[in-house]
């Protein structure tokens, strides 16, 4: 049923029906925005990237190929926007690690609930991943892409994508264990 709705909204959006496009965006708003905020590290940049993605989708929807999943096409546009943004920011700041340090926000742990603490620790662990591992992890986690789709999107062999995910999970676990051990 969602696919039929999605297909109708896509067709109407191709006819430049902005209301249909708005409904189509609602279907993907949360996972797309979550992906962008994790990719760029801050809400303000994610909002800009979200808008940039939507503009590109609106202008390019006539070129969308129905044989491809719409979500894959949408996330590939968002992914490319985020990568371009990160490259520009990386050049301005010299290193990707400095970028993550600059965007980290200190929280008072006494005023947060346990779930928020865990989320912050996970975000911190993810931010410490090398770029390719982080991309694969975020595409899998927030984009809900299959590993084959991630391989195609990132133009990496499937085994490389699987390896990136394996090492990303391992590093996240190590950082989380380390964080937990320092609290005791």
N, C-alpha and C positions, 0 to 999 in steps of 0.2 A: 504494500500500500504506500509506504514511504517512497519507494522507487517510482511509482506512478505519479505521485505528487511531485517528486523531484523533477521527473521528466517534463511534466506539464509546466512547472515553474521555469525550467530551462528554456523550453520553447517560447513561452511568453516573454522571458527576458531577452531572448534573441530578437523579438519584435519590439524591443526597447520599452517594455512594460515595467516601469520602475517599481510599482507595487509588487509585482511578481518577483522582481529581483530582491526586494526587501524581504519577502517571505523566504526566498532561497537562502539569503544570508543568515536568517534566523536559524535555519537548520544546522549551520556550521559555526555560528558565532562563538560559542563557548570553547569548543576544542581548537578552533583556529586561533583565537586570541590567547588561549593558554599556551599553545605552541609558540606563538610569537613572543610572548613575555618571557618564556623560558629561553628562547634563542637569544634575545637581545639583552635580557637582564634587568630591564626596568619597564614600568607601566607606560610611561610617556612615550618612549620609543616604540613600544608595542602598539600603542594607539596610532601613531603615525604610520607604522608598517601595515597595520590592519587597513587603514584608509587607502594606502598606496596599493595594497593587494586588491581591494574591492574595485578601485578605479581600473586597474589592469584587467580584472575579470569582466567588468562591465563593457570595456572597450573590446575585449577579446572573445567574448562569449560566442560570437558568430564563428569563431575558428575552433571551438570546442568539438572534439571528435567523440561521438556517443559510444564508440567501442571502448573507450577508456572510462574508468570510474570518474564521476564528477569530483568526488572528494580528492582523488589522486591529482587531478588536474588543478584543483583549487589549491591544495597544499604545495604542489610544485611551484606555483606562482608565488605563494607566500614564502616558501623556502628560498627561492631565488631573490626575492626582495630582501629577506633577512640576511642572506649571504652578502649581497651587495652592500647593505648597511654596515655589516660587521667589518667588511674589508675597508670601507671608508673610515670607520671609527678606529680600526686597527692601525691604519696608516697614521692617523692623527695622534694616536696614543703610543705608537711603536710596538707594543706587545699586547697580545690577547689577555695575558694574565693580569696586567695592569687594569685592563678594562673591567675584569671581574672584581678586582679588589675595589675599584672606584665605585662600582654600583652596589657593593654589599652594604647592607644597613644593619647596624648594631641594634640588638633588641635586649630589653631587660628581661632575663629569663624568669625572674621571680613573678613577673606580672603576666606571664603567658601560660596557657594550658598545655598539657602534655602533647596533644595532637599538633598544636601550632609549633611547639618546639621540634617535634619530629619533622614536620614539613620544612621548617627553616634549615634543619640539619641536612635534610635530603637536598634542598635547593643549593646549599653550600657545597655539598658533595658533588652534585651535578655540575656546578660552576667550575669545579676544579678539574673536570675531565678535559682531555685534549679535544680540540674542536670536532674532529671526525667522530669520535666516540660519543660526544655530547649530541651531535646532530642525529646519529642513529638512535640513540636512547630516546631523544625527544620526539622524533618522528614515530617511533614505535609506541611510546607511552601516550603522547598527546594527539598524534595524528592517527593512531590506531592503524598504521600501515602494516602490511605483511612485510616480511624480510625481502621478498622478491620485489615488491613495490619500492621499498627503500633503496634496494640495489639499483633499480632503474632510475629512480629520482636523483640519487647521488652519483650515478654513473660509476659505480664500484661493483666489482664481482660479488656475487652472493656470499661466497666464503669470507671475503674481506668484511662485508657488512656483519655477518655472524660473529666474526672475530672481534670487531669493534664493540658489538653488544656484549659479548662475553667479558671483555676487559673492562667495559664501562660498569657492568654489574659488580665485577670483582673489586674495582676501585671504589665504587660507592659503598660496598659493604665494609671495606677496609677503613674508609673515612668515618663511616657511622660507628664502627666498633671503637675507633680511636676517640671519637667525640664522647661516646658513652663511657669509656675507660677514664677519661680525664675528669669526668663529673664525680666519680666515686671517691 
